Amino acid sequence: MITVELVEEKSAWHKKENYIPKNKIVLLRIDYGEIDLAMKVKSFGGKWNRKERAWELRFDAVQTLGLENRILGERRLRDESKKRPF
């Protein structure tokens, strides 16, 4: 048996700049008085991050809730804070 690969078109691959994987944990800003929204985030598996003072939630859940405009950033890895600056 012989396998043949046929290439129809060749082009450069470009990484998407603003792509966030669906399983990535992101930080969300939810103000103090927005209790209903905080409870909704919690019901989707969100957790309060006391150090960052923000909610942590998977990006796919953020999309489902329509909260993309409240993303502060991605959660930092725990061992990154232990790295030395030099």
N, C-alpha and C positions, 0 to 999 in steps of 0.2 A: 504494500500500500504506500502510495506517495501522497504527501500533503503539500499543497501549493498555496501561497499567500499572494493575493492579488491586491495591489495598492492602486486605488483609483485617483487619489489626490493627496498631495503632500503639502502641509502648511505648518507654520510655527504654532506651538501651543502657548496660550497666554493664560496665566493664572487670574482668576476673578479677584479683583481687589477687595471688594466688600463682602465676600462670601463667608458665611458663618455656618458651620455644620449644624444639623438639626439637634444633635446630642450635646452640643457645647453648652456649658453653664454660663449664663450671662448675669450681670448685676443690673437690677432694676431700681429706679427711683420711684418711690411711692411716698407721698407726703403724709405727715402725722395724722391728719384728719380723715384720710381716705380709708376708713376701716373696712367698708364693703369690698373695695378693690383688694386690699391686703388679704382679706379672708378668701377671696376668689383665687388669688395667687397661691395662697397656702393650700387650697383644695386641689390645685393642680400640681402639688408637690414642692412648692416654693419653700425656702428656708430663709430665716432672717440671719444675716451675717453681721454680727455686732461690731466687728472690727472695721468693716467697710461701710457700716451704717446703710445697708442696702439689702434688697431681697435677691436671693439666688434662685434662678429658674432656668430649665432647659429652653433652648431657643425655639424648638418646635411648639412648646406650650406658650411661649411669648407670642408667636405668630398666631396661634389659635385664639388667644385673648385679644389680639390686635394692639399689643403694647410695645411695638418696635420703637416708637418715638421716646420711650422711657428708658432705653438701654443706656447704662453708664459705661459699660465696658465688659470685658470678659473677666471671669474669676481668675485671680493669680494662683499659680501653683503654690502649694504650701512651702515647698523647699526653696522657692525663689527668694523669699524674705531672708533666708539664712545665708545667701551668697554674699561674698564680700565685694565691695565696690571696686577693688583694684585687681 
